[in-house]
Structure formats: structure tokens, C-alpha cells
Amino acid sequence: MGEVVERRWLLVCGGSMVASTLAGLLALVLAVALYASSPIMPVFPKFLPVKLTFPCVNVGYNPAWQYISELGMGPTASIFNTGMIVAGLLALPAFTVARRVIGSSLIATLGIILGLVGCLCLVGVGVFPMTPAFFLKSPHELVSIGFFSGMSLSAAFIGYSMTRNPMFSRIHGWLGLAVLLVGVVLGVTSAPLPEWAAAVAIIAWFSSLGLWLLYKALGKA
């Protein structure tokens, strides 16, 4: 009976992770493709004292100088924002059952809590997109920081806990540390390219861990 229950939680946790990353990736790919093909793009000058966007002739999407959240404005808004909400909601079950998979140590519990915070903040990114507002403080920046901070720390804590679990290898720990390091670079620079790097690192960690859990659940290892 214990083996059946354990496999059930592996399936829930792994399936949640894979479904979440697929939804997020699909939204990103579609949004970037539509953004690049649109004749007009919204420009968001971050140096202005008020939050304004200006229509401009589209020259394509460049992650070197455009933030991910800029996909939440203009013609790509519905795709990107909906995708972030769906991805965040799909990831929640993974963290709600994670204690049954990685254990209930203090480090693991902290990682799980931070992961839940990251999921809710990802939902917030879609609910509160980067939109122009005169003298109004949008929570978008706060939830964006919360997502990257929460997921980066969660990856590190959960990765460390997995090195203590015989079902996982030290590779999972190193992957979690890599996500944290990229997140630190983003926190220091606050630049678009490190933001994309952090997003890719989180997606790689989340999806690879989800696939590993599904692999274990199916009794292949």
C-alpha cells in the first residue's frame, strides 16, 4: 500500500511540474512569435517617472533589451498573461504534495513554502501585467520579483534536500544551486537578458525534475 501511495504522489508532483512548464513555454513561444510578427509594438521606457508605453514600428523582439513582462502588453497580452496564470496554477499541486516526495525537513519545508509563493506570484504576473498607469503603483514589479526570488530559493533548498534523498542524485542539487546563482545575477543586474536566463534556468530545473519524478513513478528506475 505504501508503494502505491508513494507512486501516486510522484505522479501528481511530476505531472504538475511538466504540465506547468509546457503551459508556460507554449505561452512564451506563441507570445514572442506574435510579437515579432506584429507591425506595431509597445515601447516601455523604464527611465520615465511615470509608467507609459508608446506605440512604435515593430523591429522584432530582442531579449537583450526587452523584459519578459513586455510580452504582457499590446497584441500578445492575452496569450502571455493567460499562460502565466495557467502555468502558476498548474504548478501549485506539485508543491502541495512535495513533502510526501522529498521529506519534511526544515530545509525542504522552506523550499516548498517559497515554491508556493513563487507559483502565486507567477499567477500575479498574469493578473497584474506591465501596463501603463499614471502615478499608480502596479503590483506587477512586486509579483515579478516574488516569482524569481521564490523559485530561485526554492530550487536551492529543494535541491539540497534531494541530495539527502536516495531517490535523487547530486545532480538535482547542483541544478537547484545553478538556478539560485542565475537568480542572484538577475537580482544584482535587474537587466532583461539575466531575466531571460533566470526564466530558462527555472524552466529547465522544473521540467527536468518533473520528468524524473514521472520516470520514477512509472517504475523505470
Buried (B, 14 or more C-beta within 10 A) or exposed (E): EEEEEBBEBBBBBBBBBBBBBBBBBBBBEBBBEBBBEBEEBBBBEEEEEEBEBEEEEBEEBEBEEBBBBBBBBBBBBEBBBBBBBBBBBBBBBBBBBBBBBBBEBEBBBBBBBBBBBBBBBBBBBBBBBBBBEEEEEBEBEEBBBBBBBBBBBBBBBBBBBBBEBEBBEEEBBEBBBBBBBBBBBBBEEEBBBBBBBBBBBBBBBBBBBBBBBBEBBEEEE
